[in-house]
Amino acid sequence: MGGKLEYIRIPKINKPVSKLVFGTALKLMMQGGDANNLLDQVLSAGINVFDTAADYGDSEASLGKWIAARNNREEIVVITKGANTTRWRRRLTTYDIMSDFMTSLAKLQTDYVDIYFLHRDDPDVPVGPIVEQLNELSAKGQIRAFGGSNWTVNRIEQANEYAYKHGLQPFTVSSPSYALAEMVADPCGDSVTLSGEQNRAARDWYQKNQMPVFAYSCLGRGFFSGKLKSYHTGKAEDVIGLGGLEYGFPVNFERLRRTEILRRKTKNRYPRLRWPGWPVSL
């Protein structure tokens, strides 16, 4: 990978948290395969944070098998997510949160998760019962820190205002999309991104409040992985699949073109490049 990994501290998590996170939404793990050797290499490289979700096929079970086989639960930081929206309905209910969470614990073969994210928001649902539910799990020691994935800063503020008024633990982490590439389209639906000039106020909010951001799609689902070239205009989905549908637009191809120039000048790999104010790898 090159370079030295950096780590941060997050309240209530009594171990360092690597700023580089390993995502488990890959075919091998989503099919429940044996990923032990792969995960061994990830951990040996210094990455100790593993991100999964109830909605990532059997990736939780695959990760759980590795944790059990290596007996390394206290060495790693486990992130999982629940209460995601389905094609049939939104699922931000106390019942769905509890159901997904308990199933996640079973699959992960652990009695707690370090960080728990609500995978999607439902603005029609009052924040109070949700904050209460997460605090119950925290009080039992089953969650260390929690927050929202694809939650706007306005909804996070609502949740935290409720928490402060009732003496409860607030959201202390967040997981929106953030990349050099702008998410022009949203085929998954209800996604929240920090990219683009139109989201500068949200980025300023995170900086002001110093809330850690566990950004997803930092390379634009492969748009800035090096596989796609700026001359692939109109063919992005053929090269990187879903990422092309989200990011395959002129504004991003122009950024990719400029990144290619910068790469030639600096001889850096794409994930290590930085555009002013736009970290590609977080």
N, C-alpha and C positions, 0 to 999 in steps of 0.2 A: 504493500500500500504506500509505503514511503511516508516519512514524517513521523512524529510522535503523537500518539493519541492524547486527546485532552479529556479531562473528567470534570464533572461538576458535582455539587452537593444539592440534594433536594430535601427539604424538611420532612422528617418522619421516615426517611430511608437511610438506614445506618450503614451504607456502603457507597463507594464512589460510583458515579453513573457516567459511563462513557458517552461522549457527545456523538459518536458514530454508533448507530443502532442497526442491528441485523433484523431485517423483515422476513417473516416466515411464509409469506404468501407466494411461495414458489411451488411448482408442480409436484416435485418430490414429496414435500411435506404436506401439501394440501391433499395428496392421495394417501397420506398416512405412512409413507415410506420410511425406511431406516436412514436417518440423516445424521447419525452419530458421528461419523468421521468428518462430515462437513462442519457440524457444530463444534467439534473439537478444534478444528483449524480456526474457526471464527474466534473462539475464546482464547486460544493461544496467541492470536494476533492482538489481543488486548481489548476486543469488543466484548463487553459483559452485559449488554442490554439486548434483550430479545423481544421483538414485537410480534404479537399474534392477535387472533380475534376469534370469537365464536363463529363468525361468518367466513372464516378462511378454511373451509373444508375440514380436513382432519389435521391441520397444522398444529393445533393445541396438543392433540394426542401424540403426534410425532415428537414435539418438543418435550412433552412429559416423559416419554420413554427414555429420552436422552438424559433428562434430569435424574430419573430414577437409576439409570444404569451407571451414571458417573457420580451420583450422590453429591452434587455440587450446588444444591439449591441456595446455600448461603453465599456462594461466590458470584451469583448472577442476579440481574435485575429483570424481572418478568413483567412485561406489559401485555395486558389483554383488553379486549373491548367487547361490549355487548349492547343489546337493545337496538340493533340496527333495523332500519326500515326494510320491509320485504315488498315484493310486487303487489301484495295483497293489502298491507296495512302498515301504518306506523306503529312502533312497538315501545315507545318511551313510557312504559307503565311500571309501577312497582313490582307487579307480578312478573313481567318479562325480564326486568333487571335481575330479580332474584333467580328466576329460572335459568337464564343464561349464565349468571355468575356461578351458581352451584355446579352447573354442568362443566363450566370451564375449570373449576377447581379439580373436579374428578378427572378430566382429561389430562390436565397438567400434572396430576399426581402430587399436589401440594395443598397445604392448608391456608395459603395466603397468596396474594399477588402484590407486587411492589407498587404498581401503578395500574389503575383501572380507568378506562375511558368509556363514556357513553358514545357509541359509534355514530349516531345521528341524533339531531335534536328534533323536537316537535314544538314549535313556538306556541301551539294551542294548549300545551300542557303546563299547568302552574309549576313553578320551580320548587315550591315548598316540600311537597311529598318526595320529590326526587332527592333533594338535599338531605332530608330526614333518612331516607332509605340508605344512601351512601354512608351517612354517619353511623347508622346502626352496624353496617358491615365493618366500618373502621373501628368502632368501639369493641367489636369482637376480635380485633386483630387480623381480620381477613383481608383488609385493604390498608396499605400504608398511605398512598397519595391517590387523589382522583381528580378527574376533570372531564372536559368534553372534547370529542373529536368532531369536527365540523359544527362547532358552536360559534356563533357570532360573539363579538366582545360585548354587545348589549345584553345578550342572554347570560353570559358569564357574569356580568355585573349584577344582573337580577338575582342569580343564584347566590353570589357572594354577599349581596346586601341582605338576603334572607338569612344566610348563615351567620353573619355578624350580629344581626338583630336578635338571633335566638341562641347565641353562644355556641355555635356549631363550627365544625371544620369546613372551610371553604374549598372551592376549586383552587388548586395550586399549580396545575399543569394544563396544557392545552395541545391539541393536535390538529391543526389545519393543514391544508396544502400550502407549500411555499417553494417556489423555484424561480430560476431566471426566466423560464418559460411561463407565459400567462395561460391560465386555464380558460380558454376562450369558450369552449363548449363543456357541457357537464352531463355526459351520458349516464353517469351513476345517479345523478339527482341529489339535490340538497347538500352539495359539497360547499365547503367554505375555504376560500383561499386568501392568502396575504399578498399574492403577487400582483403586480401592476400598480400604476399610479393611482388608480381609483381606490386602492386599499391602503394608501399611505397612512391614513388616520388610524387604522387598525394596527399597523406596525408600530406607530408611535405609541399607541396604548400599551402594547406589550413591552416596549422599551421603558416607558414610564413606570409601569407596574412590576417590571422585572419578573414576569411570569415565564418559566421555561416553556419553550415551544418545541414539541416533538413533531417536526414538520414531515409530512409524507409527500411522496412524488417529487423529491428534491431535484431529480434529474429529468423531470417531466415525463415520467413513465418510459424512459429510454430516449427521449428526444435529445438530451445532451449526454448520452452514454458513449457516443462515438460511432454507433451503428448507422445513424442517420446523417446524411450529408445535406448541405444547403441546396444542392441541385436536385434533391428528391422531391421538390415541391409537387404536391398533388398525389404523392405515392407514400406518404408517411404511414398510413395504416397498413400498407403492405410490408413495411419494414419493422414497425414496432407495435402493430395491432391497435389496441384500445388507446394507447398514448397518442397515436396519430389523429384519432377522432377528437381528442381533447385539446391537443396542442398544435396540430398541423395547419396552422394559419399564417398568413404573411408576416404578422408582427414577430412571430417566433422564428420563422425561417430567416428573417433579417438578423435577429439576435444570434442565431446559429452561424450565419455567415461571418458576423463580426467575431464570434468566438473562435471560429476556424482560423481567422487571421491572427488572433491573439495566441492561439495554441502554437501556430508556426513560429511566432516571435519568441515565445517563452519556452517552447518545447515541453510544456506541461501536459499531462493527461487531462481530459475533459473534467473529471470529477474534482480536480484540484484547482481548476481555474476559478478566479473571482472577478466578477464584474462589479464596478463601483456601486456599493449599496445593495448588491444582489448576490448573496452567497449561494453558489450552486450546490455545495455540499455542506450541510449544517450538522 
